[in-house]
Amino acid sequence: MQLKLTGQSSGAIVAAIVVGVIIIFTVVLLMLKMYNRRMRAKRELEPTSTKAKTPPTLGQNSTNANQPTTVTIIPVDIHMQNR
């Protein structure tokens, strides 16, 4: 038994393949989206370690490490000379 593919039937097969690929692609994207939501919720719910929050002290003693560092910017007056 031989199958003859006419123009219409081969077009229908190609269309069915394209629709199947689109459906598979959509299912994979939805699964990845659900996985991403689940992992993000899991990450937000688990407690964070205290070591990750505190920056390492670079040559400072432990009493100064708890104080925030402030930077003061002092504006400088620039006077242009008249020529």
C-alpha positions as CSV (number, residue, x, y, z in Angstrom):
1,M,0.0,0.0,0.0
2,Q,1.5,3.3,-1.1
3,L,0.6,6.7,0.1
4,K,0.5,9.4,-2.5
5,L,1.0,12.9,-1.1
6,T,-0.8,15.5,-3.0
7,G,-0.3,19.2,-2.5
8,Q,-3.1,19.5,0.0
9,S,-2.2,16.6,2.2
10,S,1.5,17.5,2.4
11,G,0.5,21.0,3.3
12,A,-1.7,19.6,6.0
13,I,1.1,17.5,7.4
14,V,3.4,20.5,7.5
15,A,0.7,22.5,9.2
16,A,0.2,19.7,11.8
17,I,3.9,19.6,12.5
18,V,4.1,23.3,12.9
19,V,1.1,23.3,15.3
20,G,2.7,20.4,17.2
21,V,6.0,22.3,17.6
22,I,4.2,25.4,18.8
23,I,2.2,23.4,21.4
24,I,5.4,21.7,22.7
25,F,7.2,25.0,22.8
26,T,4.3,26.6,24.8
27,V,4.2,23.7,27.3
28,V,8.0,23.9,27.9
29,L,7.8,27.7,28.4
30,L,4.9,27.3,30.9
31,M,6.8,24.6,32.8
32,L,9.9,26.8,33.0
33,K,7.8,29.7,34.2
34,M,6.2,27.6,37.0
35,Y,9.6,26.3,38.0
36,N,11.0,29.8,38.1
37,R,8.1,31.0,40.3
38,R,8.6,28.0,42.7
39,M,12.3,28.6,43.0
40,R,11.9,32.3,43.6
41,A,9.3,31.7,46.3
42,K,11.6,29.1,47.9
43,R,14.6,31.5,47.8
44,E,12.5,34.3,49.3
45,L,11.2,32.1,52.1
46,E,14.4,30.6,53.2
47,P,16.4,32.5,55.9
48,T,19.5,34.3,54.7
49,S,22.7,33.7,56.4
50,T,24.2,36.5,58.5
51,K,27.6,36.0,56.9
52,A,26.3,37.1,53.5
53,K,24.8,40.3,54.9
54,T,27.9,41.7,56.6
55,P,30.7,42.9,54.4
56,P,34.2,41.7,55.2
57,T,36.2,44.1,57.4
58,L,39.4,45.3,55.7
59,G,41.9,46.0,58.4
60,Q,39.4,47.5,60.9
61,N,38.8,46.4,64.4
62,S,35.4,44.9,65.4
63,T,34.2,48.0,67.2
64,N,34.4,50.2,64.1
65,A,33.0,47.6,61.8
66,N,29.4,48.1,63.0
67,Q,29.5,51.9,62.4
68,P,28.4,53.1,58.9
69,T,31.0,54.9,56.8
70,T,29.9,58.3,55.7
71,V,31.5,60.4,52.9
72,T,31.2,64.2,53.1
73,I,31.6,66.2,49.9
74,I,32.8,69.7,50.4
75,P,32.1,72.0,47.4
76,V,35.0,74.1,46.3
77,D,34.6,77.6,45.1
78,I,36.3,78.1,41.7
79,H,37.0,81.7,40.8
80,M,37.7,82.4,37.2
81,Q,40.2,85.2,36.5
82,N,39.0,88.0,34.3
83,R,41.3,88.6,31.4
